[in-house]
């Protein structure tokens, strides 16, 4: 019998460990067009000029200033390849699972991941 292996993507809200009562931890935001297909658990930053979110890069990117600071974790996977999309994020007063977080490709080592963890803690999202 021939068996194929299948890789399952992260489930929606799988990164969430605990949150405040009444969904106070959640917020609906706009993911900027061009961000691509984003998995649940993606660490996001907010572009200051547009107030839209993208995967939080390791360093400042021209035209996307502000997003280098991690401020939220994407709750549900989205496709923002060709249009802005609304999405639910974990934005405050929550705990998230470190092993289920997804980072921008530029966040490629333990030092950069530690920085993102510190940035999330500053908005009340604790990485466990």
Residue pairs with C-beta under 8 A, 6 or more apart in sequence:
9 39
9 40
9 77
10 39
10 40
10 41
10 77
10 100
10 102
11 40
12 40
12 75
12 76
12 77
13 40
13 75
13 76
14 40
14 41
14 97
14 100
15 40
15 41
15 73
15 75
15 90
15 96
15 97
15 100
15 101
16 73
16 75
16 90
16 94
16 95
16 96
16 97
17 94
17 95
17 96
17 97
17 128
18 94
18 95
19 25
19 26
19 90
19 93
19 94
19 95
20 92
20 93
20 94
24 92
24 93
25 90
25 91
25 92
25 93
25 94
25 125
26 75
26 88
26 89
26 90
26 91
27 72
27 88
27 89
27 91
27 92
28 86
28 87
28 88
28 89
29 44
29 46
29 52
29 53
29 72
29 86
29 87
29 89
29 91
30 51
30 52
30 53
30 84
30 85
30 86
30 87
31 38
31 44
31 52
31 53
31 54
31 74
31 78
31 80
31 84
31 85
31 86
31 87
32 47
32 50
32 52
32 53
32 54
32 80
32 84
33 80
33 81
33 82
33 83
33 84
34 80
34 81
34 82
35 53
35 54
35 55
35 80
35 81
36 79
36 80
36 81
37 77
37 78
37 79
37 80
37 81
38 55
38 74
38 77
38 78
38 79
38 80
38 102
39 74
39 77
39 102
40 74
40 75
40 76
40 77
40 102
41 73
41 74
41 96
41 100
41 101
41 102
42 55
42 73
42 74
42 101
42 102
42 103
43 55
43 56
43 70
43 72
43 73
43 74
43 101
43 102
43 103
43 104
43 107
43 116
43 120
44 53
44 54
44 55
44 56
44 67
44 70
44 71
44 72
44 73
44 74
44 89
45 53
45 54
45 55
45 56
45 57
45 66
45 67
45 68
45 69
45 70
45 71
45 72
46 52
46 53
46 66
46 67
46 69
46 71
46 72
47 53
47 54
47 64
47 65
47 66
47 67
48 65
48 66
49 63
49 65
49 66
52 84
53 67
53 71
53 72
53 87
53 89
54 64
54 67
55 67
55 103
55 104
56 67
56 68
56 69
56 70
56 71
56 103
56 104
56 107
56 116
56 119
57 64
57 67
57 68
57 104
57 106
57 107
58 68
58 104
58 106
58 107
58 108
58 112
58 115
59 68
59 106
60 68
61 67
61 68
69 119
70 116
70 119
70 120
71 91
71 119
71 120
71 123
72 89
72 90
72 91
72 123
72 125
73 89
73 90
73 94
73 96
73 101
73 120
73 125
74 87
74 88
74 89
74 102
75 87
75 88
75 89
75 90
76 87
76 88
78 85
78 87
79 85
90 96
90 125
91 123
91 125
92 123
92 124
92 125
93 124
93 125
94 124
94 125
94 126
95 125
95 126
95 127
95 128
96 120
96 125
96 126
96 127
96 128
97 127
97 128
98 117
98 127
98 128
101 127
103 112
103 113
103 116
106 112
107 113
107 116
117 127
120 126
120 127
121 127
